[in-house]
Amino acid sequence: MALSPLQQVIIGRIQRSGPISFADYMQMALYEPEYGYYVSGPAKMGWEGDYYTSTDVSSFFAYCMGQQLLQMWDALGQPSPFVVVEQGSGRGKLAHGIRLWAEQHAPTLRAALNYHTEDIRAGQNALAQNVLSPSVILSNELIDAFPVHIVQLYKKKLYEVYVDIQSDGRLYEVLDDPFSHEIACYLDSYKIPWQTFPDGWRAEINLDALHWLARSAQAIGHHGFLLTIDYGDKARALYTPARINGTLACYFQHQFSDAPLIRPGKQDITAHVNFSALLSEGRRQGLHLHTFTTQRLWLTQMGISEELERVRARDFAVIDMDRASNRGQIALLQWYNLRQGVMALTDPAGMGNFKVLILKR
């Protein structure tokens, strides 16, 4: 079996130092220089890649984010420059959409806006090179891509999952004591009754999310906002007996897989976000809760339905006047596609159930 360069790097590390935590494996699979999923080759997001985000689904997402930034700018006293840092910006579609919206709908905001993007290739260290003090730090589906530790319940005891190599060179999982006290006590800190859960129950622990939030809070300074959108939930809803296998998922060419040890560097690996952890760390860092809601409700509050109707009246009047004509039929198809995108963003069984967290100082 021919090994990829990244597989050779991973195996070499295990041979030198012994089994590695799943978090270390995930760090290498996603971020290893030259070979990791997010740092090798072209961006993997979008319809032609392995996964897509809200910005790929509809331009209305950028419209709503622009509305939110306008509200934040007003709340901060309309500073100039108004420094916004977007982490995990990928190809920059959200940044482009926000700038375009501001030019058309909020020119005074656009004049003050100083918008910076940091690619996910930087991982949780995306703020490291940013020398400005941002008024807003925002991210969309960033935290789910941070490496996670995995714990598993076995005979009423909690173990951590490590990655080792078999004699034939294949990677496999082994259980051992948790790497740190922080991991061992993580579930207890959120009052999760894991001792009552079925044998084999697994859960992900994202310590990097806490470190990221602490650095972000420090970067904001005395006044500002932190906005992050992702899939996940509060701890009590996330860590349940029903999720016996946890939430870890892999994506390759839009196909789901539950086999993270195959194709390292070639597939996305992700896990749901524990928003209780972000809220707790935010409080420790002196941030206050501004908003915690679903993407569906947040988009509604930002006026997505009203904007959809305005666009319908402005750009698709031909549907009402001359539906049977070629122009009318083309416009009707375009309108259906536009509306379908908004429906996908707000679908309570899908993206509409993503969580929106806004913290402020």
N, C-alpha and C positions, 0 to 999 in steps of 0.2 A: 504494500500500500504506500503510494507516494504521499509524502507529507508536505503541506504548504509551508512557506517560510515562517508564518506565524505559529503553526503547530510545532515546528522545530524549536522556536523560541520558548513556547510554553513548556514543552517537554524538557528542554534544557534546564529551565528554572526549577522544575519539580525534581529532576535528577540531582541538582546541586543542593537544594534546600528542603526537599520533602514536600508532602502535599500542601497545596495552597488553598486559601479560603475561596469560596465561590466568588466573593467580591473581587478578589485579586484576579481570578480568571476572567471575570466580566470586564474588569478594567483593561486587561490586555486584549480581550476579544474586540472591544469597542474603541480603545484609545491608544493601543501600542503604536509608537512612532513607526511610520511607513506602512504598517500592516493592519492596524485596527480598522474596524468597520467604518468609523466616522472620519478617519484620517487618511484613508487610501482611496484614490480614484475620485470620480465625480460624486456629487451629492446623491444620496440614495432616496430622497423623498420625492413625492409627486407621483402622478399616475404611471410614469414610466419606471419608477423605482420599486422599493419594497414596501413603502407605507406612504400615507398622505396625511396632511393636517388640515385644520379648518381653513387656512389660507388657500389651500388647493381647491377646496370645495366651493367657496363663494367669495367674491370680492366684498360682500356685505359684512364679512367679519372685520375687514380693515375699516370699513365705515363706522362700525360700532366701537372699535378700539380708538378711532379718532375722536368720537364723541366722548369717550371716557377720558382721554387725555385732555380734551378741552375743559371738562369739569375739574380735573386735577389742577390744571394750569390756573383756572379761576380761583380754586380753593387756596392755592399757594400765593395768591396776589399777583398773578400774571408776571412772573419773573422773566427777564431777558438777559442772557439766554435761558431758554427752558430746555435743560439737558435731559434727554431720554436715552437710556441704554437698553437695547433689546438683546437678550441673551438667547443663544440657540437660534439665530436668525436664518440659518440655512442659505437659501438663494436670495433672500432679501425681499420676498414678495410682500410680506406684511409692511415692512418699512416703506416700500414703494407705494403701496396702497394708502398708507396713512399720509404720506407727503402729498399724494395726489388729492386725497379728500380735503386736507387742510388748505391747499391752494384754491380749491373750488368753493369750500364752505366756511373756512375760518382763516382768512388771509392774515389777520393779526397774529394768530397762533403760529401760522407758517413762518412769519417773519422772525418770531422769537425761537422757533423750534431748532434745536441742535440735536439731531438724532444720530445715535451711534449704534452700530450692530456688532455683535460678537458671535462668531460661529460656534456651533456645538462642538467643533473639533477641540475647543479649549476646555470642554467639560465643565466641571464645577469651578475651575479656575478662570472662568471667562472674564472676570473683573480684574484680573491681575495686572493687565497692562493699561487699564483705564485710568488716566490721570485726572479726569474731571470729577467733580462732585455732582452726581446725577440728582435731578429732582424726582425722576421716576426710573425704576428698574422693572422691566417687564419681561415675561417669558411665556411661551406657549409650547406645551409638551416638551419641556426641558428636563424636569426633575425625574421623570420616568426613565430617562436614559442614564441616570447615575448608577454606578455599580452598587449592588445590594448583597448583603450577607443573607444566607438562608439558614433557618433553623428548622429542625424536624423533631417531632415528639416520638420517642421510642421507649416503651415500657415505663410510661409516666415521667420520663426524664427528658429534658430538652437538650438536644445536641445541635452542633453546627455542621453544615455540609461543607466538605472540602473536596478538592479535585486532585486525583492521583492518576498514575499511568499503569496500565496492565503490561504484562510481559511482551505483548505484541505491539505496544506503542499506543494503544487506544486509551482515551481518557475515560475515567469513570468516577463516580461519587463515593466518598467514604464519610462516615460520621465520627465525630470526635467532640471533645469538650469545646464550648464556645471560646473563641479567641480572646475575648476580653470580658470584664465585668459589665461593661456597658451593653454588650450584646446579650449577655446572660439575663440582665435585669430589664431589658428594653420592654418586653411585653407586660411585665409586672407594673412598670411605670404608667401604663395606660389601663391598668386594672382588667387585663384580658385573662379570663379564667381558663388558660390553656391546659391546666391539669385535668380539666373535665372533658377535653376534646378527644376524638378517637385517635388511636395509635396510627402513626404515619402522617399525622397532620403537619403541614409545612407552612411557613410564613417567611416573607422577605423583610429585611431590616435595612433601611436606607440611612446610614450614618452620614454619608456625604451630603445629603439634603440639609442636615442640621449645620454642617460646616459652611455650606453655601449660603444659607440664610444668615448666619452670623456675619460673614464677610459682606454680604449685601447690605445688611443693616448698618454696618460700620461705614460703608461707602456712601450711604444716603446722607449721613450727617445729621444736622439739627431738624430739618424739615424735608419731607418727601414721602413718596409712596413706593410700595413694592407690590406688583401685580403679577400673579402667576396663574396659569390655567393648565389643568392636566386631568387625566382620569385617575380616580381614586376616591377616597372617602375618609371620614373620621375613623379612628382606630376601632371603635366598637362595631362599626359596620363593615370594616375591612377584614378584621381578624375574627372570623366566625367558623364554627365547625363545618358549615356548608362548603367553605373554600378549603377543602382538605388538601388540595395540591397547591395552594397559594395562588398568586396572580401572575407569576412569571410567564412571559410569552415571547416567542421568537417569530420574526416575519422575514420571509424571503420571497420576493416577487409577489407580494400581497397575499401569500399563503401562510397560514398560521402553522407553527410547529411548537411542540413542547420538548424539544431536544436541543438544549443550548450548547451541548458539548460537541455537536457536529458543526462543520462549516465555521469555525471561529474566524472572525474578520469578514465573513461573507454574508451574515444575516444580522438583523437587528435583534437586540435582546432588551426587554423592557419589563417593568413591574409597576403596579398601581402605587399611587402616592398616599402615604399616611398624612393627611392634613392635620390631624391632632398634633403630630410632631412639629409641624411648621408653626402652628398656633402657639404651642408651648415655647418653642425656641424664640419666636417673635416676641413674646412677652418678656423672656429673659433678656432680650436685646433692647428692650424699651420701646418696642413697637406696639401699636394698638390696632385692634380689629376695626376695619372700615366696612368690609363686605365679605361674606362667605355665602355663596349661593351656587346654583347650577348654571351652566352656560345658557341653557334655555331661558331661564328667568333673567339673567344678565343681559342677553341680547334683546329681550323684550323691553327691559328698562332703558336700554340704549336706543330704542326706537326702530328696531329692525323691521317690524311690520309696517309702520308708517312710511319708512323709506321705500319699502317694496311697493307700496301702493302709489307713492309719488313717481317712482320709475315707471310703473305700469301706465299711469296717466300721461306721463311726459313722452315716453319712447315707444309705446305700443298702442297708441290710439287707433292705428290702422286696423287692429283686430276688431274693434267695434264698428268701424266705418265700412270696412271692405274685407271681411273675414274670408270670403270665398276666393279672392284673388291670390295670385302667386305671392305678392307682397304680404298679404294678410296671413297666408299659411306659413310663410317663413317666419314672420313676426310671432305667430302663435307658438311655433316650435321653440323659438328663442325664449319666449316668455315662460313656457313650461320648464325649460332647462334652468332658467334663472330661479324660478320658484322652487324647483326641486332642490337646488343648492341650499336655499334658505331652510327648507324643510329638513334637510340632512343636518344642518347646523343645530337645529332646535329639536331634533328627534329625541324624546325622553328615553328611548331605548338605546340610543347611540350617543352621538356627540353632545346632544342636549343635556345629558347627564354628567358631562365633564364638570368639574368644580372650578369655580372662580374665587380666588382668595386675594383680597386687597388688604394690606397692612399699611399703617401710616405712622409718621412721627411728626 
